Amino acid sequence: MAQTTTPATALSSEQKDDKEKAKEKPIQSVEVKGSASNYDPRRDDTASKTVLNHEELTKYGDSNVYEVLKRAPGVTVTGNVIRMRGLGAGYTQILVNGDRPPPGFSLDNLDPDQIERIEIMRAATAEFSMQAIAGTINIVLRKMVSKPQRDLRIGIMNSPQSKFETVGGTWAEKRGNASWFLNGSLFANRNLIDSTSADEFTLPSGEVRQLRESRFRGTGSSRGLALFPRLSWKFDSGDELNLQAGGQTFRSRWNSSWQTRNLVGSFPAPEWMEGNDHTPGSQRMLRGEINWIAKRAGGKLDLALSVERGRNDNDSDTLRYTEGRALRLDRDWNTINRTSRYSLRGKFTRSLFDGHALATGMDASVQKSDETRDRREQLADAPVVHFVEYFQPRISRLAGFVQDEWNVTKQWSVYLGTRWEGVQTDSEGTGLVATTSRNHVLSPVAQTLYKFPGASGRQLRLALTRTYKAPTTNELTARRFESATNTRFSPDSGGNPNLRPELATGIDLGYEHFWAPGALFSVNASRRAITDYIRTRLDLDASGRWVYQPVNDGTAQVRSLETELKLPLRLLNPGLNGLDVRASASRNWSRVAAVPGPNNRLDAQTPLSATVGFDYRKGGLSFGSSLAYQKNGWVRISEAQSQRQQARRDLDAYLLWKLDARYQLRLSLANLLRVDNTSDRRYLDTEGLSRQTSFQPGVMRAGLSLEMKL
């Protein structure tokens, strides 16, 4: 990289004379090269990592992180569940700035423009939590200040079912040793949902004994604000002090109604035929962190102390009627949940011996929740029943790690690490026996990277890991959530204080070929062997109500095969300069020992996913398109339960027009194929087959945004 330097102070008369003489001599250019400019974490890090940069995140004008990740290689999104290796529900770890998201933090309301990069890690590393059986996705928020920045973005996304409006901006400056960064956004959206569903019960003889149809209509709106400021000060000694904060707040309102009509037979009492729900709510999160980075003992010490607070208010008003509106259930649940977390993280890194990079550190946190629920219920003309309940869980975590990355030779590097994590969950509440659950896991990990000699760009990766999946707070407590309409498909749920973590021993093997700038081919195979698998079991309790309860139930196995291709077409034909194509595919297998086959996949695993897309740039115009495909099918959850996972074909496109150096216009199109949303669930036992299906039409979404540099 060539650099030109000019004096910052005034010139003396002698210096001016020297300068005039210098004009008569040829000017020599000095080129300064730095290895950092050539650094690529995907290619050079011993621990496997795929990085989506800021340009890739904002390319399609998405309104949230879920829409961004559905196009990422090896990642699928089902609703608001992010999956790697086809697994979600705690198997894929989601981090924000290397830590668990703060209480009350919402990915739904995180604008992609507020993100610096997303790191996708197939294999675990000791530095981060080892609760990553399927992998880790680390969302790094924007905080870097390399030059002054002032920009503003105004956007709108519209469809027959929704309208989303947003205004966001960034202000960054650097003055002397100080720099600051502020990124924020305002948003508002409105939604409309129309869907139909059917419930059917068929006897073993094939006779349809019960059949009913339902229509649902829901309307809602929300509005909110997100701010992420940061202030940094670099001392002459090289030490650095960072003060950063974050806040999200939004309000929402949801109204829905549904009507049911019986076509065959009738359903058990109380047989609700009509319902109305009104659910206003609000949520807010505040976070503050002090970060000190200092050079000590020949290495770097990085300490961070953070405090986080959140509050979630929800008011749920429910009305239920039987035939002719004869019997009425009036339920009003007002819930206030206050959360807090205090965290301390420390990390020390230094070079040790020749070619070794040693790091050691610790994490400690305490998270508390204080939930109060005011319940009022009245059935028909019976007296009003009034409860005030509280629930107070507390989660204490302590972890320590050590890791070493060793460059054995120019071609071969090795990463070794181990992490110990301990978690204690205490909970108490109205009508509950106070419970305490303690779990700890020691997780060694080893990764290695071998680069073939020369400039071939070919390399091999191997990783051996010990990861786990911890039970959630709701799974561990004896608390019970009651469903207004208790059926096999809408049961109550309860916890189990005796749950143990799922443990997984994994192996990953990968081949990568970087044969030209921007060109990549990779293939990765992996296997996970899981013990103490946590299964959610559906049973009838003593009072005849259906209830879900988690239990440790045997073993499971997971296998995956992933491929990825990136190809600038100028490598094939110089006339195609500016046109890049990309593709990826993932094939996943799993088997749960306690559930009979076929299709006894873990966590309704996505068996096959693929993405294909292109980008074209010429002058001030760029456009592209991407197709994300998910093949699914029937999944057997238990001996009696099955559900069909919907296949998806999400086709998106964008066009970016740079009007001049300060303004650019972005057009976004999503769900061009208008894929509908469907579901199908079945429960089969000796009495017959219960089946529930639903349908919601899919629509295309169009967005337009103006981006300005001020």
C-alpha positions, 0 to 999 in steps of 0.5 A: 500500500503506497502512502504519501506523508506531508509535514503537519507543522509550519516550515522554517525559511531553511526548510523552504529553501530545501523544499524548493531544491527538492523540486528539481530532483526526481521524487521517489515513491516509498511503498509500505507493505503490511501483512494485515492487508492480506489477512483472511480469517477464513484462509489463515486462522487455525480455528475454522471461521467464515466471516460475513462483512458489513457489505454482505450484510447490507447488500439485500436491504434486509430488515433483520438478522434472520433474513441475512442469515438464510443466505449464509452458507451452512445456515438455515432459518426456520421462523426465528430459529437459526440453525447450523447443521440443520439444528437450532433450539440451543444446538446452535450458539448465538453470541453478540460481541462474543457473549450471550445476548443481554436480557431483553435483547431482540434480534428481530429489531437489530438492523443489519446496518448496526452490525460490523460482521457475522462470524460463523464457526463450525467448530468450537473454540475455548475462548467462547462458551462450548454450548455449541454442538452444531456451531457458533454464530457471533454477531459483532456490532459496529464499533470501529472508527477508522475515519470520520463517518456521517451517514443516514438511511431511510427505508421502507419495505412493503407487502400485502401482509406488512409494512416496515419503515426505518430511519437509521444513521451513523456518526463517527469521529476521531480527535487525537487520542479520542474516538467515538461512534454512535449508530442508531435506528428508528423503526415502525411496522404493521402486520396482517396475518390471515390463515386457515387450519383444520383439526381431524380425528380418524378411527383405525377403521378409517372413519372420520369421527371429528373434523373442524375448520378454523379461520384466523385473522391477526393485526398488529403494529410495533415501533421502536428505537435502538442506539449503540454508542461507544467512546474510546481513548488511547493513552500514550503508553498504548493502553486503551479505555473503551466505554460502550453502551446499548439500548433497545426499546419498542412497543407492540400491539396485537389483536386477533380473532378466530372462528371454528365450525364443526363439519363432522362430530364434536370435540371434548368440552369445553369446545371453544368455537370462537376467540379473541385476543388482545396483547399489548406489550413493551420491551426495553434493554439497557447495557453498559460496559467498561473495557480496559486493554493494557500491555502488561508482562509482555502481553495484552490484558483485556478486561471488561465489566458489564451491567445489563438491565431489561424489562418486558411488560405484556398484557394478554386479554383472552376471550373464549366462547362455545357454540352460540357464545353460550359459555365464556372464558375471560382471562386477563394475564398481566406479566412484568418481567425485570431482568439483570445481569452482571458480567466480568470477563478477562483475557490475557494473550502473549507470544510464548516461545517461538511460534506460540500464541498463548491466551488464558481467561475467565468469564463470570456472570450472575443473571436474575429475573423477577417475574410477576404475573397478575392473573384474573379468570372468569368462566361463564357466570362463576366468580372471578378467580384472582392470582398474583404469582411471582417467579424468581430464577437466578443463573450463576456462571463461571468459566475459565479457559486456556488456549495455544495457537502454535505455528509448527511450520510455515504450512502447519499450525495447531490450536489446543485449548480447554474450557471449564464451565459451571452453571448453577440455576436457582429458582423459586416462585408462588406454589413452587418448591425452591430448586437448585440445579448445578452442572459443570463441563470440562471441554477440551478442543483441538484444531489443526490447519495444514497448507500445501507447499507453494502457492496452490491455495489448497489446505486441510482442516481437522477439529476434535471438540467436546461441546454441550447443550445446557438445559434452559431455565424453563426446562429446569424449574418445576413451573407449569404453563397452562394452555387455554385450549389444552389438546395434544397440539396445544399442551401445558408445559412443565420443567424437570430440575433433575435434567443434565446437559447433553454432551457431544463428542465431535470431529470435523474434517475440511478441505479448502482451495483458494486458487485465485482472489475471490475464488473458493471451493470447500468441502467439510464433513462432521460427526457429533455423538450426543449423550444424555439427549434431552427429549420433550415427552408428551403425556396425560397428567392425573387430571387428564390434561396434556403436558410437555415435560423434558427428560434425559433419554439416551443418545443421538448422532448427527452427521453433516456434509457441506460444500461451498463455491465462490467463483468470479467469472472473469477467471473463465472469461475476461468479458464477464468481469464484475460477475461473481457466482456463489453456491453452497449445499449442506446434507445433514443426517441424525438419529435419536435412539429413543425414538423409533424410525424412520425420520427420527431426526434430532430437533426436526433437523433440516436434511438438505439445504442449498443456496445459489446466487450471483452479483454483478457490478459495473460502474455505479450500478450493482445488482444480484439475486439469491435462492435459498432452498430447504428440503424437509419432510416428516419428522418423528418426534416420539412413537406417536408424534410426527410433524412435517417440516415445510420445504422452502424456496426463498428467492430474493434480489437487489439493485443498488444505484450509486447516484454520486459520491454521497447518495445511493438508492437500493431496491430490494425484493424478497420471496419472489416465488411467493412461497406459502407457509404450511404445517402438518402435525399428527398424533397416532395411537391405538385410538386413532389418528389426530391431525392438525394442518394450517395454511398461510398464503405467501406474498412478495415484499418490496423495499426501497431505501435511500442511503446518504453520506453527510 
